[in-house]
Amino acid sequence: MRRPRTLARLSLSVALIAGLTGLSAAASAEVPAPPDTGATKSDNITHLASVPMTGPLAGGVNTDIAFAGKTAYVGNYSGFAIYDIANPAKPQLVSQVACPGSQNDISIYDGLLFLSTDSSRSDNSCQSVAQSPTIKESWEGIKIFDVKDPRNPRYVAAVETKCGSHTHTLVPDKLKRSVYVYNSSYFPNATYPDCQPPNDRIDIVKVPLRHPEQAAVVASPVLFPDGGFPGSETGYATSGCHDITAFPAKNIAAAACMGDGVLLDISRPEQPKVLDVVQDAENFSFWHGATFNGDGSKVVFMDELGGGGGAECNPEVGPDKGATAIFDVKHRKLRFRSYYKIDRHQAENENCVSHNGSLIPVKGRDIMVQAWYQGGFSVWDFTDSANPHEIGYFDRPPREPASFGGYWSVYYYNGAIYGTESVTAFDVFTIKDRRTDPAERVKLKELNVQTQPAFRR
């Protein structure tokens, strides 16, 4: 989701955790899937479970999800929650950390949890309060937690970045001694002391795995020396990137950067190089995110028309705006093939647009599951890049009274589909379909959707 940009100033201080709420599995009541009164879905989708937001996170907004082993980590504007998903039909809340700072984009690597702060705060602690981005001492950036014991997360480090951290992407060091964090931020402002226009770069943080407290910004490469997309009547001018998806097996990454879609060479993680840039002034408003297929020969880019709060799934908007664009990757160049958008028209008060999804690993096929806010989620096949089609879906009726809601992220992991219903719950589904059943044989030890593993076709 797109939020107003805020400032950050560079510092590498270590903060003490506040607001940690540990919950034993026994204390987390088993919550069955709701009756979903009025929901429509395809016959191959089953709603297994729904765990309502509780405690310090109940008033926040659920955002992204990361996975390690039999554990799911869920970001929330008010902090993050950790769930035991050993039994997907009965997820158990393990612990919660109250640590406000939009949007708390989340990832996990080798027992370290990374959290993005993209709202101007008084300091880097979890007790911080909102503070104007025009004040130089305000803080935004990346927080690092040790979650080797999921019941007792420990805050170990904070890295401030000049324009905050809207999202981030992990790029592991090939020697496995460090992990690089590609930081995305945008919307600079001349009144912000550090986050000055044009913000035509990304920030790269290096985190030594044995000494995460030594994490630091090591590079800020410029991706748009020519200024990037200048903007149009319907499209945003580029002033940074919203999200980056890495595909380490091929040393490439796809960056969604407001007005530009970018293919990067990340063979040297501290020195990424631009391979290709594409624009879509006619149909794309805000390049939001990206997903590769299993072998990196295709990439889809999402357009977050309306910033996540708009009702964009209706006949007036049409099938090509607020959609997902499919590109083939040929000779390290992006070649547009088609658009995909759900064809279930939503009510005029339902926020609905292309949003976060992940690949479902089926050999020989390109299939993904994708969130559409109050449009629910869609499972769709883009094996034929020019003719994508849906094979499953889940969709609830509009929220009453009308308000923001729906699925922020919907991801496939080790046989189940997990979704963050942004203002209500953490949900679990399964899909039973001959076209997706082979994916159940693929078992991952860890998954950050923005750091895609290769699934050979």
TAVEN-V580627 format. One record per residue. N is the residue number from 1. RES is the residue in one letter. PSI is psi in radians with two decimals (none if undefined). NEAR is the number of other ideal C-beta (glycine too) atoms within 8 Angstrom. D_FIRST is the distance of its C-alpha to the first C-alpha in Angstrom with 1 decimal. Layout:
# TAVEN-V580627
N;RES;PSI;NEAR;D_FIRST  N;RES;PSI;NEAR;D_FIRST
This chain:
# TAVEN-V580627
1;M;2.51;10;0.0  2;R;2.26;8;3.8  3;R;2.75;9;6.5  4;P;2.41;4;10.2  5;R;2.67;16;11.9  6;T;2.98;14;14.7  7;L;2.87;17;17.9  8;A;2.67;17;19.6  9;R;2.64;12;23.2  10;L;2.19;9;24.7  11;S;2.79;8;26.4  12;L;0.78;10;27.2  13;S;2.73;7;28.1  14;V;2.24;7;28.2  15;A;2.72;11;27.1  16;L;2.47;5;28.5  17;I;2.58;12;26.4  18;A;2.70;9;26.2  19;G;0.46;11;25.3  20;L;2.21;11;25.9  21;T;1.86;10;26.7  22;G;2.33;7;28.5  23;L;2.18;11;29.0  24;S;2.78;8;31.6  25;A;-0.60;9;31.2  26;A;-0.49;4;33.9  27;A;-0.26;6;32.1  28;S;1.88;11;29.1  29;A;2.49;3;30.3  30;E;2.14;6;30.1  31;V;2.00;7;27.9  32;P;2.91;6;28.5  33;A;2.44;9;26.2  34;P;2.86;6;26.0  35;P;-0.27;3;28.1  36;D;0.81;9;25.0  37;T;2.17;4;27.1  38;G;-0.15;6;26.3  39;A;2.58;11;23.9  40;T;2.57;7;24.7  41;K;2.85;12;24.7  42;S;2.73;9;26.7  43;D;-0.36;4;29.8  44;N;-0.03;9;28.7  45;I;2.30;13;25.8  46;T;2.27;7;26.8  47;H;1.93;14;24.8  48;L;-0.79;10;26.3  49;A;2.76;13;24.8  50;S;2.06;14;22.4  51;V;1.94;11;22.2  52;P;2.61;8;21.0  53;M;2.38;12;19.2  54;T;3.01;7;22.0  55;G;-2.40;8;23.4  56;P;-0.27;9;21.3  57;L;-0.12;15;18.0  58;A;-0.53;8;18.7  59;G;0.04;4;17.2  60;G;-2.82;11;13.9  61;V;2.13;9;10.7  62;N;2.44;15;11.1  63;T;-1.86;16;8.7  64;D;2.98;16;10.5  65;I;2.45;13;14.2  66;A;2.76;13;17.2  67;F;2.50;17;20.8  68;A;2.16;9;24.3  69;G;-2.17;6;27.4  70;K;0.63;5;27.3  71;T;2.42;12;24.5  72;A;2.44;13;20.8  73;Y;2.14;16;18.6  74;V;2.12;15;15.5  75;G;2.68;13;13.0  76;N;2.52;14;12.4  77;Y;-0.38;10;11.6  78;S;0.00;11;15.4  79;G;-2.37;15;16.5  80;F;2.78;15;17.0  81;A;2.63;14;19.3  82;I;2.26;15;21.7  83;Y;2.44;14;23.2  84;D;2.09;12;26.4  85;I;0.50;13;25.9  86;A;-0.66;4;29.5  87;N;1.78;6;29.9  88;P;-0.45;12;26.7  89;A;-0.24;6;28.2  90;K;1.13;7;28.6  91;P;2.49;13;25.8  92;Q;2.28;9;26.9  93;L;2.14;15;25.0  94;V;-0.83;13;26.6  95;S;2.84;14;25.2  96;Q;2.57;15;22.4  97;V;2.11;14;21.7  98;A;1.98;14;20.6  99;C;1.40;15;19.0  100;P;2.54;12;16.5  101;G;1.70;14;14.0  102;S;2.60;9;10.2  103;Q;0.22;14;8.5  104;N;0.80;17;11.5  105;D;2.43;14;10.5  106;I;2.55;16;14.0  107;S;2.89;14;16.8  108;I;2.43;14;20.5  109;Y;2.11;11;23.7  110;D;0.76;5;27.3  111;G;0.04;7;26.8  112;L;2.38;15;24.4  113;L;2.33;14;20.9  114;F;2.40;15;18.4  115;L;2.24;15;15.7  116;S;2.30;16;13.3  117;T;2.05;16;13.6  118;D;0.61;15;11.6  119;S;2.45;12;13.3  120;S;2.14;14;16.9  121;R;2.84;15;19.4  122;S;-0.50;9;23.1  123;D;-3.03;7;23.7  124;N;0.19;13;22.5  125;S;2.93;8;23.8  126;C;-0.10;13;22.2  127;Q;0.08;6;24.2  128;S;2.78;12;22.5  129;V;2.83;6;21.6  130;A;2.45;6;19.4  131;Q;2.50;11;21.2  132;S;2.37;6;21.0  133;P;-0.17;13;19.7  134;T;-0.14;7;22.9  135;I;2.13;9;24.9  136;K;-0.55;6;25.7  137;E;-0.11;7;26.1  138;S;2.72;15;22.5  139;W;2.46;16;20.7  140;E;2.71;17;17.5  141;G;-2.51;14;17.3  142;I;2.25;16;17.8  143;K;2.57;14;19.7  144;I;2.25;16;22.0  145;F;2.56;14;23.6  146;D;2.05;11;26.6  147;V;0.52;13;26.1  148;K;-0.57;4;29.3  149;D;1.74;7;30.3  150;P;-0.38;10;27.3  151;R;-0.28;7;29.1  152;N;1.20;8;29.3  153;P;2.53;14;26.3  154;R;2.20;9;27.5  155;Y;2.11;13;25.6  156;V;-0.38;10;27.3  157;A;2.80;12;25.7  158;A;2.38;15;23.1  159;V;2.07;13;22.5  160;E;2.42;14;21.4  161;T;2.62;16;19.7  162;K;-0.64;12;20.2  163;C;0.44;17;16.7  164;G;-2.92;17;15.1  165;S;1.76;16;13.0  166;H;-0.86;14;9.3  167;T;2.96;13;10.1  168;H;2.82;14;13.7  169;T;2.35;16;16.0  170;L;2.34;15;19.5  171;V;1.79;14;22.5  172;P;2.48;10;25.7  173;D;2.38;10;28.9  174;K;-0.43;4;31.5  175;L;-0.09;5;34.0  176;K;0.48;6;31.7  177;R;-0.39;7;32.5  178;S;2.93;9;29.2  179;V;2.40;13;25.5  180;Y;2.44;14;23.5  181;V;1.94;16;20.0  182;Y;2.04;15;18.2  183;N;2.25;14;15.9  184;S;2.38;16;13.1  185;S;2.79;17;12.4  186;Y;-3.08;14;12.5  187;F;1.11;10;13.6  188;P;2.96;14;17.0  189;N;2.38;11;19.4  190;A;-0.35;6;23.2  191;T;-0.10;5;23.5  192;Y;2.12;13;21.8  193;P;-0.64;9;24.8  194;D;-0.60;11;23.2  195;C;1.32;16;20.0  196;Q;2.57;9;22.0  197;P;2.62;7;21.4  198;P;-0.15;7;21.4  199;N;0.97;13;19.3  200;D;0.50;12;20.2  201;R;3.06;10;20.1  202;I;2.82;14;18.5  203;D;2.47;12;20.0  204;I;2.10;16;21.8  205;V;2.28;14;22.8  206;K;2.23;12;25.9  207;V;1.86;13;26.4  208;P;2.19;10;30.0  209;L;-0.57;11;29.9  210;R;-0.34;5;33.1  211;H;1.20;6;32.2  212;P;-0.36;13;28.5  213;E;-0.23;7;29.5  214;Q;0.16;8;30.4  215;A;2.44;14;26.9  216;A;2.70;8;26.5  217;V;2.16;10;24.9  218;V;-0.23;7;27.3  219;A;2.66;8;26.0  220;S;1.23;9;23.6  221;P;2.46;9;24.3  222;V;2.18;7;23.7  223;L;-0.36;14;22.1  224;F;1.19;12;22.6  225;P;-0.39;5;26.1  226;D;0.07;4;26.4  227;G;-0.25;8;23.2  228;G;-2.93;15;21.1  229;F;2.23;13;20.1  230;P;-0.13;7;21.4  231;G;2.79;7;19.2  232;S;-3.05;8;20.4  233;E;-0.57;3;20.5  234;T;-0.21;4;17.3  235;G;2.52;13;15.8  236;Y;2.47;9;14.4  237;A;2.57;10;16.9  238;T;2.17;13;16.2  239;S;0.84;12;16.2  240;G;-3.10;17;14.9  241;C;2.57;14;12.8  242;H;-0.72;16;9.2  243;D;2.67;14;10.5  244;I;2.36;16;14.1  245;T;2.16;17;16.0  246;A;2.57;14;19.6  247;F;1.38;13;22.6  248;P;-0.53;9;25.3  249;A;-0.49;7;28.1  250;K;0.13;7;28.1  251;N;0.69;8;27.1  252;I;2.85;14;24.2  253;A;2.65;14;20.5  254;A;2.15;15;18.0  255;A;2.23;17;15.6  256;A;1.94;16;12.8  257;C;1.15;16;13.3  258;M;-1.42;16;12.0  259;G;0.00;16;15.3  260;D;2.49;14;16.9  261;G;2.27;17;17.1  262;V;2.38;14;19.3  263;L;2.22;16;21.7  264;L;2.57;14;22.9  265;D;2.08;10;26.1  266;I;0.47;12;25.6  267;S;-0.50;4;29.2  268;R;1.70;7;29.6  269;P;-0.52;9;26.5  270;E;-0.12;8;27.2  271;Q;1.11;7;27.8  272;P;2.56;14;25.3  273;K;2.44;7;26.5  274;V;2.15;10;24.9  275;L;-0.67;9;26.5  276;D;2.64;9;25.0  277;V;2.33;9;22.5  278;V;2.64;10;21.5  279;Q;2.77;9;20.1  280;D;1.33;11;19.7  281;A;-0.41;7;20.3  282;E;-0.72;4;21.4  283;N;-0.46;9;18.5  284;F;2.33;14;15.4  285;S;-0.78;11;13.2  286;F;1.81;14;10.4  287;W;2.01;13;11.2  288;H;-0.79;13;8.2  289;G;3.11;13;10.2  290;A;2.67;14;13.8  291;T;2.25;13;16.4  292;F;2.81;12;20.1  293;N;-3.01;12;22.9  294;G;-0.47;12;25.5  295;D;0.18;8;27.6  296;G;0.26;13;25.2  297;S;-0.08;7;26.9  298;K;2.77;13;23.8  299;V;2.44;14;20.1  300;V;2.46;13;17.5  301;F;2.44;15;14.5  302;M;2.48;15;11.5  303;D;1.99;18;10.8  304;E;1.13;17;7.5  305;L;2.32;13;10.0  306;G;0.02;12;9.4  307;G;0.25;9;5.8  308;G;-0.27;11;5.2  309;G;-0.03;7;8.1  310;G;2.69;10;10.8  311;A;1.64;12;13.7  312;E;0.13;12;13.9  313;C;1.31;15;16.1  314;N;2.94;9;19.5  315;P;-0.56;5;22.6  316;E;-0.71;4;22.0  317;V;-0.69;9;18.9  318;G;3.12;6;20.7  319;P;-0.19;7;20.3  320;D;-0.12;7;19.3  321;K;2.51;12;16.3  322;G;0.51;15;12.8  323;A;-3.02;12;14.6  324;T;2.26;12;15.1  325;A;2.36;14;17.8  326;I;2.23;15;20.5  327;F;2.41;15;22.5  328;D;2.54;10;25.7  329;V;1.85;13;26.3  330;K;2.09;6;29.9  331;H;0.73;3;31.8  332;R;0.57;9;28.6  333;K;2.65;9;27.4  334;L;2.24;11;24.6  335;R;1.95;8;26.1  336;F;2.42;9;24.2  337;R;-0.78;8;25.4  338;S;3.07;10;23.4  339;Y;2.66;10;20.3  340;Y;2.36;10;19.3  341;K;2.50;11;17.7  342;I;2.52;11;18.6  343;D;0.12;6;21.6  344;R;1.89;9;21.4  345;H;2.33;6;20.7  346;Q;2.86;11;18.7  347;A;2.82;7;19.8  348;E;-0.26;5;19.1  349;N;0.22;7;17.3  350;E;2.02;14;15.0  351;N;2.21;14;11.3  352;C;2.19;14;11.4  353;V;2.84;16;10.1  354;S;2.24;13;10.4  355;H;-2.72;17;8.2  356;N;2.34;13;9.5  357;G;3.13;13;13.3  358;S;2.83;13;16.5  359;L;2.52;13;20.0  360;I;2.03;12;22.8  361;P;1.60;9;25.8  362;V;2.13;10;28.6  363;K;2.27;9;31.4  364;G;-0.04;5;32.0  365;R;2.71;8;28.9  366;D;1.77;10;25.3  367;I;2.38;16;23.3  368;M;2.81;14;19.7  369;V;2.44;14;17.8  370;Q;2.42;15;14.3  371;A;2.56;13;11.8  372;W;0.64;16;11.4  373;Y;-2.16;15;10.1  374;Q;-0.03;13;13.4  375;G;0.05;15;14.9  376;G;-2.40;14;15.4  377;F;2.76;15;15.9  378;S;2.43;12;18.2  379;V;2.11;17;20.6  380;W;2.71;12;21.8  381;D;2.20;12;24.3  382;F;0.56;14;24.2  383;T;-0.74;8;27.5  384;D;1.81;7;28.7  385;S;-0.52;12;26.2  386;A;-0.19;6;27.4  387;N;1.16;6;27.4  388;P;2.67;10;24.5  389;H;2.67;6;25.0  390;E;2.51;10;23.7  391;I;-0.03;12;25.7  392;G;2.73;13;24.0  393;Y;2.86;14;21.4  394;F;2.33;13;20.6  395;D;2.13;9;19.5  396;R;2.85;9;20.0  397;P;2.98;5;21.1  398;P;2.62;9;19.1  399;R;2.46;9;18.5  400;E;2.19;4;21.5  401;P;2.83;4;21.4  402;A;2.26;6;18.5  403;S;2.96;6;15.2  404;F;2.49;7;11.5  405;G;-2.87;11;11.6  406;G;-3.09;16;12.0  407;Y;2.16;15;11.2  408;W;-0.91;15;8.0  409;S;2.39;14;10.4  410;V;2.06;14;13.9  411;Y;2.59;15;16.4  412;Y;2.31;12;20.2  413;Y;2.05;11;22.3  414;N;0.85;7;26.1  415;G;-0.08;7;26.8  416;A;2.85;12;24.2  417;I;2.21;12;20.6  418;Y;2.39;17;18.3  419;G;2.48;14;15.2  420;T;1.80;15;13.0  421;E;1.97;14;13.4  422;S;-0.58;13;10.7  423;V;0.18;9;13.3  424;T;-0.82;8;16.6  425;A;2.98;9;17.5  426;F;2.05;16;17.6  427;D;2.66;14;19.2  428;V;2.39;17;21.6  429;F;2.89;13;22.9  430;T;2.73;11;25.5  431;I;2.28;13;26.3  432;K;1.85;6;30.0  433;D;2.39;10;30.8  434;R;-0.43;4;33.2  435;R;-0.41;9;30.7  436;T;-0.25;14;28.4  437;D;-0.64;8;31.1  438;P;-0.40;7;32.0  439;A;-0.38;12;28.7  440;E;-0.35;6;30.1  441;R;-0.22;5;32.5  442;V;2.05;8;29.9  443;K;2.12;5;29.5  444;L;2.59;9;27.3  445;K;-0.40;5;27.9  446;E;2.56;9;24.4  447;L;2.05;11;21.1  448;N;1.98;12;18.0  449;V;-0.53;14;16.3  450;Q;0.04;14;15.3  451;T;1.48;13;19.1  452;Q;2.26;11;20.6  453;P;2.75;7;24.2  454;A;2.40;10;26.6  455;F;1.82;10;28.0  456;R;2.34;6;31.1  457;R;none;8;31.8
